[in-house]
Amino acid sequence: MTRGNKRDRDRERAQTRAGNKGKQPKDDGLTPEQRRERDAKALQEKAARKAAQAAAGGNNAGGGRGKSNKK
């Protein structure tokens, strides 16, 4: 069985529904340096929260599996 042009028509319809938005870079008004600083600060805050959770004895602070791997 052949599909004909159904796949192509569906792609075209999806593009028109999406408003013909291609992949465009995010325009948040920041320079690359500002963006790097913002991201670095967010990562530091996240690491600090995770360290505080680990110090408080939070569950699954190390990531990975919460249960034993034994079979």
CHARMM internal coordinates of N, CA and C (Angstrom, degrees):
IC EDIT
DIST 1 N 1 CA 1.4453
DIST 1 CA 1 C 1.5273
ANGL 1 N 1 CA 1 C 109.42
DIST 1 C 2 N 1.2979
ANGL 1 CA 1 C 2 N 115.50
DIHE 1 N 1 CA 1 C 2 N 141.40
DIST 2 N 2 CA 1.4573
ANGL 1 C 2 N 2 CA 118.96
DIHE 1 CA 1 C 2 N 2 CA 178.13
DIST 2 CA 2 C 1.5192
ANGL 2 N 2 CA 2 C 109.39
DIHE 1 C 2 N 2 CA 2 C -107.70
DIST 2 C 3 N 1.2781
ANGL 2 CA 2 C 3 N 114.88
DIHE 2 N 2 CA 2 C 3 N 153.98
DIST 3 N 3 CA 1.4595
ANGL 2 C 3 N 3 CA 120.18
DIHE 2 CA 2 C 3 N 3 CA -178.61
DIST 3 CA 3 C 1.5170
ANGL 3 N 3 CA 3 C 112.13
DIHE 2 C 3 N 3 CA 3 C -89.02
DIST 3 C 4 N 1.2971
ANGL 3 CA 3 C 4 N 117.60
DIHE 3 N 3 CA 3 C 4 N -15.43
DIST 4 N 4 CA 1.4574
ANGL 3 C 4 N 4 CA 118.94
DIHE 3 CA 3 C 4 N 4 CA -175.86
DIST 4 CA 4 C 1.5183
ANGL 4 N 4 CA 4 C 109.50
DIHE 3 C 4 N 4 CA 4 C 67.97
DIST 4 C 5 N 1.3083
ANGL 4 CA 4 C 5 N 116.08
DIHE 4 N 4 CA 4 C 5 N -140.22
DIST 5 N 5 CA 1.4686
ANGL 4 C 5 N 5 CA 118.47
DIHE 4 CA 4 C 5 N 5 CA -178.27
DIST 5 CA 5 C 1.5234
ANGL 5 N 5 CA 5 C 111.70
DIHE 4 C 5 N 5 CA 5 C -107.10
DIST 5 C 6 N 1.3026
ANGL 5 CA 5 C 6 N 117.92
DIHE 5 N 5 CA 5 C 6 N 20.46
DIST 6 N 6 CA 1.4702
ANGL 5 C 6 N 6 CA 120.96
DIHE 5 CA 5 C 6 N 6 CA -178.14
DIST 6 CA 6 C 1.5197
ANGL 6 N 6 CA 6 C 112.11
DIHE 5 C 6 N 6 CA 6 C -59.55
DIST 6 C 7 N 1.3126
ANGL 6 CA 6 C 7 N 117.70
DIHE 6 N 6 CA 6 C 7 N -42.35
DIST 7 N 7 CA 1.4577
ANGL 6 C 7 N 7 CA 120.93
DIHE 6 CA 6 C 7 N 7 CA -179.33
DIST 7 CA 7 C 1.5292
ANGL 7 N 7 CA 7 C 110.58
DIHE 6 C 7 N 7 CA 7 C -61.92
DIST 7 C 8 N 1.3368
ANGL 7 CA 7 C 8 N 115.93
DIHE 7 N 7 CA 7 C 8 N -44.33
DIST 8 N 8 CA 1.4617
ANGL 7 C 8 N 8 CA 119.46
DIHE 7 CA 7 C 8 N 8 CA 179.38
DIST 8 CA 8 C 1.5240
ANGL 8 N 8 CA 8 C 111.29
DIHE 7 C 8 N 8 CA 8 C -64.75
DIST 8 C 9 N 1.3181
ANGL 8 CA 8 C 9 N 117.13
DIHE 8 N 8 CA 8 C 9 N -42.42
DIST 9 N 9 CA 1.4657
ANGL 8 C 9 N 9 CA 120.24
DIHE 8 CA 8 C 9 N 9 CA 179.47
DIST 9 CA 9 C 1.5223
ANGL 9 N 9 CA 9 C 110.77
DIHE 8 C 9 N 9 CA 9 C -63.16
DIST 9 C 10 N 1.3323
ANGL 9 CA 9 C 10 N 116.80
DIHE 9 N 9 CA 9 C 10 N -39.97
DIST 10 N 10 CA 1.4588
ANGL 9 C 10 N 10 CA 120.02
DIHE 9 CA 9 C 10 N 10 CA 178.70
DIST 10 CA 10 C 1.5198
ANGL 10 N 10 CA 10 C 111.52
DIHE 9 C 10 N 10 CA 10 C -64.41
DIST 10 C 11 N 1.3210
ANGL 10 CA 10 C 11 N 117.02
DIHE 10 N 10 CA 10 C 11 N -39.05
DIST 11 N 11 CA 1.4672
ANGL 10 C 11 N 11 CA 119.91
DIHE 10 CA 10 C 11 N 11 CA 177.59
DIST 11 CA 11 C 1.5207
ANGL 11 N 11 CA 11 C 110.72
DIHE 10 C 11 N 11 CA 11 C -63.23
DIST 11 C 12 N 1.3267
ANGL 11 CA 11 C 12 N 116.86
DIHE 11 N 11 CA 11 C 12 N -44.26
DIST 12 N 12 CA 1.4598
ANGL 11 C 12 N 12 CA 120.88
DIHE 11 CA 11 C 12 N 12 CA 178.80
DIST 12 CA 12 C 1.5253
ANGL 12 N 12 CA 12 C 111.17
DIHE 11 C 12 N 12 CA 12 C -61.41
DIST 12 C 13 N 1.3298
ANGL 12 CA 12 C 13 N 116.13
DIHE 12 N 12 CA 12 C 13 N -43.44
DIST 13 N 13 CA 1.4639
ANGL 12 C 13 N 13 CA 119.74
DIHE 12 CA 12 C 13 N 13 CA 179.56
DIST 13 CA 13 C 1.5263
ANGL 13 N 13 CA 13 C 110.80
DIHE 12 C 13 N 13 CA 13 C -63.65
DIST 13 C 14 N 1.3272
ANGL 13 CA 13 C 14 N 116.89
DIHE 13 N 13 CA 13 C 14 N -39.69
DIST 14 N 14 CA 1.4575
ANGL 13 C 14 N 14 CA 120.25
DIHE 13 CA 13 C 14 N 14 CA 179.71
DIST 14 CA 14 C 1.5234
ANGL 14 N 14 CA 14 C 110.77
DIHE 13 C 14 N 14 CA 14 C -64.63
DIST 14 C 15 N 1.3317
ANGL 14 CA 14 C 15 N 115.88
DIHE 14 N 14 CA 14 C 15 N -38.36
DIST 15 N 15 CA 1.4622
ANGL 14 C 15 N 15 CA 119.24
DIHE 14 CA 14 C 15 N 15 CA 178.81
DIST 15 CA 15 C 1.5264
ANGL 15 N 15 CA 15 C 111.07
DIHE 14 C 15 N 15 CA 15 C -65.49
DIST 15 C 16 N 1.3144
ANGL 15 CA 15 C 16 N 117.27
DIHE 15 N 15 CA 15 C 16 N -42.97
DIST 16 N 16 CA 1.4560
ANGL 15 C 16 N 16 CA 119.36
DIHE 15 CA 15 C 16 N 16 CA -179.38
DIST 16 CA 16 C 1.5177
ANGL 16 N 16 CA 16 C 110.35
DIHE 15 C 16 N 16 CA 16 C -67.28
DIST 16 C 17 N 1.3361
ANGL 16 CA 16 C 17 N 118.04
DIHE 16 N 16 CA 16 C 17 N -36.28
DIST 17 N 17 CA 1.4591
ANGL 16 C 17 N 17 CA 120.69
DIHE 16 CA 16 C 17 N 17 CA 177.62
DIST 17 CA 17 C 1.5195
ANGL 17 N 17 CA 17 C 111.20
DIHE 16 C 17 N 17 CA 17 C -65.57
DIST 17 C 18 N 1.3153
ANGL 17 CA 17 C 18 N 116.86
DIHE 17 N 17 CA 17 C 18 N -35.09
DIST 18 N 18 CA 1.4622
ANGL 17 C 18 N 18 CA 120.98
DIHE 17 CA 17 C 18 N 18 CA -179.21
DIST 18 CA 18 C 1.5225
ANGL 18 N 18 CA 18 C 111.05
DIHE 17 C 18 N 18 CA 18 C -79.03
DIST 18 C 19 N 1.3075
ANGL 18 CA 18 C 19 N 117.73
DIHE 18 N 18 CA 18 C 19 N -1.25
DIST 19 N 19 CA 1.4573
ANGL 18 C 19 N 19 CA 120.27
DIHE 18 CA 18 C 19 N 19 CA 178.99
DIST 19 CA 19 C 1.5118
ANGL 19 N 19 CA 19 C 112.80
DIHE 18 C 19 N 19 CA 19 C 78.21
DIST 19 C 20 N 1.3258
ANGL 19 CA 19 C 20 N 116.03
DIHE 19 N 19 CA 19 C 20 N 24.29
DIST 20 N 20 CA 1.4647
ANGL 19 C 20 N 20 CA 121.38
DIHE 19 CA 19 C 20 N 20 CA -179.19
DIST 20 CA 20 C 1.5200
ANGL 20 N 20 CA 20 C 112.12
DIHE 19 C 20 N 20 CA 20 C 54.48
DIST 20 C 21 N 1.3233
ANGL 20 CA 20 C 21 N 116.49
DIHE 20 N 20 CA 20 C 21 N 35.30
DIST 21 N 21 CA 1.4585
ANGL 20 C 21 N 21 CA 120.50
DIHE 20 CA 20 C 21 N 21 CA 177.09
DIST 21 CA 21 C 1.5209
ANGL 21 N 21 CA 21 C 108.36
DIHE 20 C 21 N 21 CA 21 C -79.54
DIST 21 C 22 N 1.2958
ANGL 21 CA 21 C 22 N 116.12
DIHE 21 N 21 CA 21 C 22 N 117.93
DIST 22 N 22 CA 1.4552
ANGL 21 C 22 N 22 CA 119.49
DIHE 21 CA 21 C 22 N 22 CA 174.80
DIST 22 CA 22 C 1.5082
ANGL 22 N 22 CA 22 C 108.26
DIHE 21 C 22 N 22 CA 22 C -88.96
DIST 22 C 23 N 1.2936
ANGL 22 CA 22 C 23 N 116.62
DIHE 22 N 22 CA 22 C 23 N -175.14
DIST 23 N 23 CA 1.4513
ANGL 22 C 23 N 23 CA 119.17
DIHE 22 CA 22 C 23 N 23 CA 176.21
DIST 23 CA 23 C 1.5226
ANGL 23 N 23 CA 23 C 108.00
DIHE 22 C 23 N 23 CA 23 C -76.83
DIST 23 C 24 N 1.3167
ANGL 23 CA 23 C 24 N 114.90
DIHE 23 N 23 CA 23 C 24 N 111.02
DIST 24 N 24 CA 1.4547
ANGL 23 C 24 N 24 CA 120.51
DIHE 23 CA 23 C 24 N 24 CA -179.89
DIST 24 CA 24 C 1.5189
ANGL 24 N 24 CA 24 C 108.27
DIHE 23 C 24 N 24 CA 24 C -117.38
DIST 24 C 25 N 1.3260
ANGL 24 CA 24 C 25 N 116.56
DIHE 24 N 24 CA 24 C 25 N 144.88
DIST 25 N 25 CA 1.4584
ANGL 24 C 25 N 25 CA 118.55
DIHE 24 CA 24 C 25 N 25 CA 179.36
DIST 25 CA 25 C 1.5278
ANGL 25 N 25 CA 25 C 110.68
DIHE 24 C 25 N 25 CA 25 C -66.42
DIST 25 C 26 N 1.3179
ANGL 25 CA 25 C 26 N 116.38
DIHE 25 N 25 CA 25 C 26 N 152.07
DIST 26 N 26 CA 1.4510
ANGL 25 C 26 N 26 CA 120.77
DIHE 25 CA 25 C 26 N 26 CA 178.76
DIST 26 CA 26 C 1.5186
ANGL 26 N 26 CA 26 C 108.90
DIHE 25 C 26 N 26 CA 26 C -68.54
DIST 26 C 27 N 1.3083
ANGL 26 CA 26 C 27 N 116.17
DIHE 26 N 26 CA 26 C 27 N 133.76
DIST 27 N 27 CA 1.4536
ANGL 26 C 27 N 27 CA 120.51
DIHE 26 CA 26 C 27 N 27 CA 179.41
DIST 27 CA 27 C 1.5196
ANGL 27 N 27 CA 27 C 107.94
DIHE 26 C 27 N 27 CA 27 C -110.75
DIST 27 C 28 N 1.3368
ANGL 27 CA 27 C 28 N 116.18
DIHE 27 N 27 CA 27 C 28 N 82.96
DIST 28 N 28 CA 1.4492
ANGL 27 C 28 N 28 CA 119.89
DIHE 27 CA 27 C 28 N 28 CA -179.21
DIST 28 CA 28 C 1.5231
ANGL 28 N 28 CA 28 C 112.07
DIHE 27 C 28 N 28 CA 28 C -99.11
DIST 28 C 29 N 1.3225
ANGL 28 CA 28 C 29 N 117.05
DIHE 28 N 28 CA 28 C 29 N 5.93
DIST 29 N 29 CA 1.4570
ANGL 28 C 29 N 29 CA 120.92
DIHE 28 CA 28 C 29 N 29 CA 176.30
DIST 29 CA 29 C 1.5141
ANGL 29 N 29 CA 29 C 114.20
DIHE 28 C 29 N 29 CA 29 C 77.63
DIST 29 C 30 N 1.3167
ANGL 29 CA 29 C 30 N 117.45
DIHE 29 N 29 CA 29 C 30 N 14.72
DIST 30 N 30 CA 1.4638
ANGL 29 C 30 N 30 CA 120.54
DIHE 29 CA 29 C 30 N 30 CA -179.39
DIST 30 CA 30 C 1.5201
ANGL 30 N 30 CA 30 C 110.35
DIHE 29 C 30 N 30 CA 30 C -109.67
DIST 30 C 31 N 1.3179
ANGL 30 CA 30 C 31 N 114.08
DIHE 30 N 30 CA 30 C 31 N 149.08
DIST 31 N 31 CA 1.4570
ANGL 30 C 31 N 31 CA 118.59
DIHE 30 CA 30 C 31 N 31 CA 173.66
DIST 31 CA 31 C 1.5298
ANGL 31 N 31 CA 31 C 107.16
DIHE 30 C 31 N 31 CA 31 C -79.27
DIST 31 C 32 N 1.3162
ANGL 31 CA 31 C 32 N 117.44
DIHE 31 N 31 CA 31 C 32 N 162.99
DIST 32 N 32 CA 1.4750
ANGL 31 C 32 N 32 CA 118.84
DIHE 31 CA 31 C 32 N 32 CA 178.52
DIST 32 CA 32 C 1.5308
ANGL 32 N 32 CA 32 C 112.68
DIHE 31 C 32 N 32 CA 32 C -57.25
DIST 32 C 33 N 1.3318
ANGL 32 CA 32 C 33 N 117.24
DIHE 32 N 32 CA 32 C 33 N -36.44
DIST 33 N 33 CA 1.4682
ANGL 32 C 33 N 33 CA 119.88
DIHE 32 CA 32 C 33 N 33 CA 179.01
DIST 33 CA 33 C 1.5261
ANGL 33 N 33 CA 33 C 110.82
DIHE 32 C 33 N 33 CA 33 C -65.24
DIST 33 C 34 N 1.3392
ANGL 33 CA 33 C 34 N 116.69
DIHE 33 N 33 CA 33 C 34 N -43.77
DIST 34 N 34 CA 1.4584
ANGL 33 C 34 N 34 CA 120.42
DIHE 33 CA 33 C 34 N 34 CA 179.30
DIST 34 CA 34 C 1.5246
ANGL 34 N 34 CA 34 C 110.43
DIHE 33 C 34 N 34 CA 34 C -63.59
DIST 34 C 35 N 1.3153
ANGL 34 CA 34 C 35 N 116.40
DIHE 34 N 34 CA 34 C 35 N -39.68
DIST 35 N 35 CA 1.4558
ANGL 34 C 35 N 35 CA 121.13
DIHE 34 CA 34 C 35 N 35 CA -179.83
DIST 35 CA 35 C 1.5300
ANGL 35 N 35 CA 35 C 110.22
DIHE 34 C 35 N 35 CA 35 C -64.17
DIST 35 C 36 N 1.3513
ANGL 35 CA 35 C 36 N 116.01
DIHE 35 N 35 CA 35 C 36 N -42.53
DIST 36 N 36 CA 1.4696
ANGL 35 C 36 N 36 CA 119.95
DIHE 35 CA 35 C 36 N 36 CA 178.06
DIST 36 CA 36 C 1.5275
ANGL 36 N 36 CA 36 C 110.90
DIHE 35 C 36 N 36 CA 36 C -61.49
DIST 36 C 37 N 1.3374
ANGL 36 CA 36 C 37 N 116.65
DIHE 36 N 36 CA 36 C 37 N -43.26
DIST 37 N 37 CA 1.4583
ANGL 36 C 37 N 37 CA 120.24
DIHE 36 CA 36 C 37 N 37 CA 179.93
DIST 37 CA 37 C 1.5307
ANGL 37 N 37 CA 37 C 110.75
DIHE 36 C 37 N 37 CA 37 C -63.46
DIST 37 C 38 N 1.3211
ANGL 37 CA 37 C 38 N 116.15
DIHE 37 N 37 CA 37 C 38 N -43.66
DIST 38 N 38 CA 1.4633
ANGL 37 C 38 N 38 CA 120.45
DIHE 37 CA 37 C 38 N 38 CA 179.79
DIST 38 CA 38 C 1.5229
ANGL 38 N 38 CA 38 C 110.46
DIHE 37 C 38 N 38 CA 38 C -61.67
DIST 38 C 39 N 1.3259
ANGL 38 CA 38 C 39 N 116.45
DIHE 38 N 38 CA 38 C 39 N -44.89
DIST 39 N 39 CA 1.4554
ANGL 38 C 39 N 39 CA 120.84
DIHE 38 CA 38 C 39 N 39 CA -178.77
DIST 39 CA 39 C 1.5294
ANGL 39 N 39 CA 39 C 111.61
DIHE 38 C 39 N 39 CA 39 C -66.96
DIST 39 C 40 N 1.3408
ANGL 39 CA 39 C 40 N 116.48
DIHE 39 N 39 CA 39 C 40 N -39.53
DIST 40 N 40 CA 1.4600
ANGL 39 C 40 N 40 CA 120.11
DIHE 39 CA 39 C 40 N 40 CA 179.22
DIST 40 CA 40 C 1.5253
ANGL 40 N 40 CA 40 C 110.06
DIHE 39 C 40 N 40 CA 40 C -63.97
DIST 40 C 41 N 1.3228
ANGL 40 CA 40 C 41 N 116.41
DIHE 40 N 40 CA 40 C 41 N -41.67
DIST 41 N 41 CA 1.4600
ANGL 40 C 41 N 41 CA 120.14
DIHE 40 CA 40 C 41 N 41 CA 179.35
DIST 41 CA 41 C 1.5277
ANGL 41 N 41 CA 41 C 110.54
DIHE 40 C 41 N 41 CA 41 C -63.08
DIST 41 C 42 N 1.3347
ANGL 41 CA 41 C 42 N 116.97
DIHE 41 N 41 CA 41 C 42 N -42.24
DIST 42 N 42 CA 1.4573
ANGL 41 C 42 N 42 CA 120.98
DIHE 41 CA 41 C 42 N 42 CA 179.28
DIST 42 CA 42 C 1.5274
ANGL 42 N 42 CA 42 C 110.56
DIHE 41 C 42 N 42 CA 42 C -63.28
DIST 42 C 43 N 1.3348
ANGL 42 CA 42 C 43 N 117.62
DIHE 42 N 42 CA 42 C 43 N -40.19
DIST 43 N 43 CA 1.4720
ANGL 42 C 43 N 43 CA 120.94
DIHE 42 CA 42 C 43 N 43 CA 179.00
DIST 43 CA 43 C 1.5219
ANGL 43 N 43 CA 43 C 111.26
DIHE 42 C 43 N 43 CA 43 C -66.45
DIST 43 C 44 N 1.3542
ANGL 43 CA 43 C 44 N 116.81
DIHE 43 N 43 CA 43 C 44 N -38.70
DIST 44 N 44 CA 1.4612
ANGL 43 C 44 N 44 CA 119.85
DIHE 43 CA 43 C 44 N 44 CA 178.49
DIST 44 CA 44 C 1.5269
ANGL 44 N 44 CA 44 C 110.56
DIHE 43 C 44 N 44 CA 44 C -64.67
DIST 44 C 45 N 1.3381
ANGL 44 CA 44 C 45 N 116.63
DIHE 44 N 44 CA 44 C 45 N -41.79
DIST 45 N 45 CA 1.4576
ANGL 44 C 45 N 45 CA 120.14
DIHE 44 CA 44 C 45 N 45 CA 179.00
DIST 45 CA 45 C 1.5306
ANGL 45 N 45 CA 45 C 110.93
DIHE 44 C 45 N 45 CA 45 C -64.07
DIST 45 C 46 N 1.3243
ANGL 45 CA 45 C 46 N 115.56
DIHE 45 N 45 CA 45 C 46 N -39.72
DIST 46 N 46 CA 1.4606
ANGL 45 C 46 N 46 CA 119.83
DIHE 45 CA 45 C 46 N 46 CA 179.48
DIST 46 CA 46 C 1.5298
ANGL 46 N 46 CA 46 C 110.62
DIHE 45 C 46 N 46 CA 46 C -64.91
DIST 46 C 47 N 1.3410
ANGL 46 CA 46 C 47 N 116.62
DIHE 46 N 46 CA 46 C 47 N -42.36
DIST 47 N 47 CA 1.4611
ANGL 46 C 47 N 47 CA 120.73
DIHE 46 CA 46 C 47 N 47 CA 179.09
DIST 47 CA 47 C 1.5211
ANGL 47 N 47 CA 47 C 110.51
DIHE 46 C 47 N 47 CA 47 C -64.88
DIST 47 C 48 N 1.3350
ANGL 47 CA 47 C 48 N 116.67
DIHE 47 N 47 CA 47 C 48 N -37.91
DIST 48 N 48 CA 1.4617
ANGL 47 C 48 N 48 CA 119.96
DIHE 47 CA 47 C 48 N 48 CA 179.15
DIST 48 CA 48 C 1.5236
ANGL 48 N 48 CA 48 C 110.67
DIHE 47 C 48 N 48 CA 48 C -66.14
DIST 48 C 49 N 1.3346
ANGL 48 CA 48 C 49 N 117.12
DIHE 48 N 48 CA 48 C 49 N -40.96
DIST 49 N 49 CA 1.4696
ANGL 48 C 49 N 49 CA 120.23
DIHE 48 CA 48 C 49 N 49 CA 178.23
DIST 49 CA 49 C 1.5262
ANGL 49 N 49 CA 49 C 110.45
DIHE 48 C 49 N 49 CA 49 C -63.44
DIST 49 C 50 N 1.3248
ANGL 49 CA 49 C 50 N 116.06
DIHE 49 N 49 CA 49 C 50 N -41.51
DIST 50 N 50 CA 1.4570
ANGL 49 C 50 N 50 CA 119.65
DIHE 49 CA 49 C 50 N 50 CA -179.00
DIST 50 CA 50 C 1.5324
ANGL 50 N 50 CA 50 C 110.70
DIHE 49 C 50 N 50 CA 50 C -66.88
DIST 50 C 51 N 1.3350
ANGL 50 CA 50 C 51 N 116.64
DIHE 50 N 50 CA 50 C 51 N -38.88
DIST 51 N 51 CA 1.4590
ANGL 50 C 51 N 51 CA 120.16
DIHE 50 CA 50 C 51 N 51 CA 178.40
DIST 51 CA 51 C 1.5235
ANGL 51 N 51 CA 51 C 110.10
DIHE 50 C 51 N 51 CA 51 C -65.98
DIST 51 C 52 N 1.3291
ANGL 51 CA 51 C 52 N 117.34
DIHE 51 N 51 CA 51 C 52 N -40.02
DIST 52 N 52 CA 1.4601
ANGL 51 C 52 N 52 CA 120.77
DIHE 51 CA 51 C 52 N 52 CA 178.97
DIST 52 CA 52 C 1.5252
ANGL 52 N 52 CA 52 C 110.36
DIHE 51 C 52 N 52 CA 52 C -64.97
DIST 52 C 53 N 1.3258
ANGL 52 CA 52 C 53 N 116.33
DIHE 52 N 52 CA 52 C 53 N -38.47
DIST 53 N 53 CA 1.4633
ANGL 52 C 53 N 53 CA 120.33
DIHE 52 CA 52 C 53 N 53 CA 179.30
DIST 53 CA 53 C 1.5343
ANGL 53 N 53 CA 53 C 109.84
DIHE 52 C 53 N 53 CA 53 C -66.74
DIST 53 C 54 N 1.3296
ANGL 53 CA 53 C 54 N 116.57
DIHE 53 N 53 CA 53 C 54 N -40.12
DIST 54 N 54 CA 1.4624
ANGL 53 C 54 N 54 CA 120.13
DIHE 53 CA 53 C 54 N 54 CA 179.85
DIST 54 CA 54 C 1.5291
ANGL 54 N 54 CA 54 C 110.18
DIHE 53 C 54 N 54 CA 54 C -66.94
DIST 54 C 55 N 1.3391
ANGL 54 CA 54 C 55 N 116.98
DIHE 54 N 54 CA 54 C 55 N -38.32
DIST 55 N 55 CA 1.4585
ANGL 54 C 55 N 55 CA 120.45
DIHE 54 CA 54 C 55 N 55 CA 179.76
DIST 55 CA 55 C 1.5213
ANGL 55 N 55 CA 55 C 110.78
DIHE 54 C 55 N 55 CA 55 C -68.16
DIST 55 C 56 N 1.3209
ANGL 55 CA 55 C 56 N 116.47
DIHE 55 N 55 CA 55 C 56 N -30.94
DIST 56 N 56 CA 1.4555
ANGL 55 C 56 N 56 CA 120.51
DIHE 55 CA 55 C 56 N 56 CA 179.65
DIST 56 CA 56 C 1.5270
ANGL 56 N 56 CA 56 C 111.43
DIHE 55 C 56 N 56 CA 56 C -82.03
DIST 56 C 57 N 1.3259
ANGL 56 CA 56 C 57 N 116.58
DIHE 56 N 56 CA 56 C 57 N -4.91
DIST 57 N 57 CA 1.4666
ANGL 56 C 57 N 57 CA 120.19
DIHE 56 CA 56 C 57 N 57 CA 178.86
DIST 57 CA 57 C 1.5061
ANGL 57 N 57 CA 57 C 112.36
DIHE 56 C 57 N 57 CA 57 C 80.91
DIST 57 C 58 N 1.3182
ANGL 57 CA 57 C 58 N 116.77
DIHE 57 N 57 CA 57 C 58 N 34.82
DIST 58 N 58 CA 1.4579
ANGL 57 C 58 N 58 CA 121.02
DIHE 57 CA 57 C 58 N 58 CA -179.63
DIST 58 CA 58 C 1.5094
ANGL 58 N 58 CA 58 C 111.55
DIHE 57 C 58 N 58 CA 58 C -66.80
DIST 58 C 59 N 1.3088
ANGL 58 CA 58 C 59 N 116.35
DIHE 58 N 58 CA 58 C 59 N 154.90
DIST 59 N 59 CA 1.4623
ANGL 58 C 59 N 59 CA 121.24
DIHE 58 CA 58 C 59 N 59 CA 179.12
DIST 59 CA 59 C 1.5160
ANGL 59 N 59 CA 59 C 110.82
DIHE 58 C 59 N 59 CA 59 C -68.27
DIST 59 C 60 N 1.3166
ANGL 59 CA 59 C 60 N 116.06
DIHE 59 N 59 CA 59 C 60 N 138.38
DIST 60 N 60 CA 1.4568
ANGL 59 C 60 N 60 CA 122.55
DIHE 59 CA 59 C 60 N 60 CA 172.54
DIST 60 CA 60 C 1.5223
ANGL 60 N 60 CA 60 C 112.30
DIHE 59 C 60 N 60 CA 60 C 56.49
DIST 60 C 61 N 1.3272
ANGL 60 CA 60 C 61 N 117.92
DIHE 60 N 60 CA 60 C 61 N 37.27
DIST 61 N 61 CA 1.4553
ANGL 60 C 61 N 61 CA 121.19
DIHE 60 CA 60 C 61 N 61 CA -177.98
DIST 61 CA 61 C 1.5185
ANGL 61 N 61 CA 61 C 111.60
DIHE 60 C 61 N 61 CA 61 C -66.17
DIST 61 C 62 N 1.3324
ANGL 61 CA 61 C 62 N 117.57
DIHE 61 N 61 CA 61 C 62 N -26.06
DIST 62 N 62 CA 1.4514
ANGL 61 C 62 N 62 CA 120.70
DIHE 61 CA 61 C 62 N 62 CA -178.02
DIST 62 CA 62 C 1.5094
ANGL 62 N 62 CA 62 C 113.42
DIHE 61 C 62 N 62 CA 62 C -85.13
DIST 62 C 63 N 1.2959
ANGL 62 CA 62 C 63 N 117.77
DIHE 62 N 62 CA 62 C 63 N -3.77
DIST 63 N 63 CA 1.4551
ANGL 62 C 63 N 63 CA 120.39
DIHE 62 CA 62 C 63 N 63 CA -177.85
DIST 63 CA 63 C 1.5144
ANGL 63 N 63 CA 63 C 110.47
DIHE 62 C 63 N 63 CA 63 C 78.37
DIST 63 C 64 N 1.2921
ANGL 63 CA 63 C 64 N 115.88
DIHE 63 N 63 CA 63 C 64 N -174.75
DIST 64 N 64 CA 1.4502
ANGL 63 C 64 N 64 CA 119.99
DIHE 63 CA 63 C 64 N 64 CA 178.63
DIST 64 CA 64 C 1.5120
ANGL 64 N 64 CA 64 C 111.61
DIHE 63 C 64 N 64 CA 64 C 76.65
DIST 64 C 65 N 1.3296
ANGL 64 CA 64 C 65 N 116.19
DIHE 64 N 64 CA 64 C 65 N -151.16
DIST 65 N 65 CA 1.4532
ANGL 64 C 65 N 65 CA 120.48
DIHE 64 CA 64 C 65 N 65 CA -176.17
DIST 65 CA 65 C 1.5253
ANGL 65 N 65 CA 65 C 111.37
DIHE 64 C 65 N 65 CA 65 C -81.83
DIST 65 C 66 N 1.2798
ANGL 65 CA 65 C 66 N 115.39
DIHE 65 N 65 CA 65 C 66 N 144.75
DIST 66 N 66 CA 1.4504
ANGL 65 C 66 N 66 CA 120.22
DIHE 65 CA 65 C 66 N 66 CA 177.75
DIST 66 CA 66 C 1.5102
ANGL 66 N 66 CA 66 C 112.20
DIHE 65 C 66 N 66 CA 66 C -87.54
DIST 66 C 67 N 1.3164
ANGL 66 CA 66 C 67 N 117.77
DIHE 66 N 66 CA 66 C 67 N -20.69
DIST 67 N 67 CA 1.4589
ANGL 66 C 67 N 67 CA 122.10
DIHE 66 CA 66 C 67 N 67 CA -177.59
DIST 67 CA 67 C 1.5192
ANGL 67 N 67 CA 67 C 110.80
DIHE 66 C 67 N 67 CA 67 C -110.86
DIST 67 C 68 N 1.2762
ANGL 67 CA 67 C 68 N 116.15
DIHE 67 N 67 CA 67 C 68 N 167.32
DIST 68 N 68 CA 1.4436
ANGL 67 C 68 N 68 CA 122.38
DIHE 67 CA 67 C 68 N 68 CA 179.68
DIST 68 CA 68 C 1.5289
ANGL 68 N 68 CA 68 C 110.51
DIHE 67 C 68 N 68 CA 68 C -70.21
DIST 68 C 69 N 1.3256
ANGL 68 CA 68 C 69 N 116.29
DIHE 68 N 68 CA 68 C 69 N 152.16
DIST 69 N 69 CA 1.4589
ANGL 68 C 69 N 69 CA 121.61
DIHE 68 CA 68 C 69 N 69 CA 179.66
DIST 69 CA 69 C 1.5313
ANGL 69 N 69 CA 69 C 112.52
DIHE 68 C 69 N 69 CA 69 C -87.23
DIST 69 C 70 N 1.3198
ANGL 69 CA 69 C 70 N 118.45
DIHE 69 N 69 CA 69 C 70 N -1.37
DIST 70 N 70 CA 1.4485
ANGL 69 C 70 N 70 CA 120.87
DIHE 69 CA 69 C 70 N 70 CA -174.00
DIST 70 CA 70 C 1.5198
ANGL 70 N 70 CA 70 C 111.55
DIHE 69 C 70 N 70 CA 70 C -62.11
DIST 70 C 71 N 1.3342
ANGL 70 CA 70 C 71 N 114.11
DIHE 70 N 70 CA 70 C 71 N 139.60
DIST 71 N 71 CA 1.4725
ANGL 70 C 71 N 71 CA 119.63
DIHE 70 CA 70 C 71 N 71 CA -179.51
DIST 71 CA 71 C 1.4877
ANGL 71 N 71 CA 71 C 110.41
DIHE 70 C 71 N 71 CA 71 C -112.57
END
COOR INIT
IC SEED 1 N 1 CA 1 C
IC BUILD
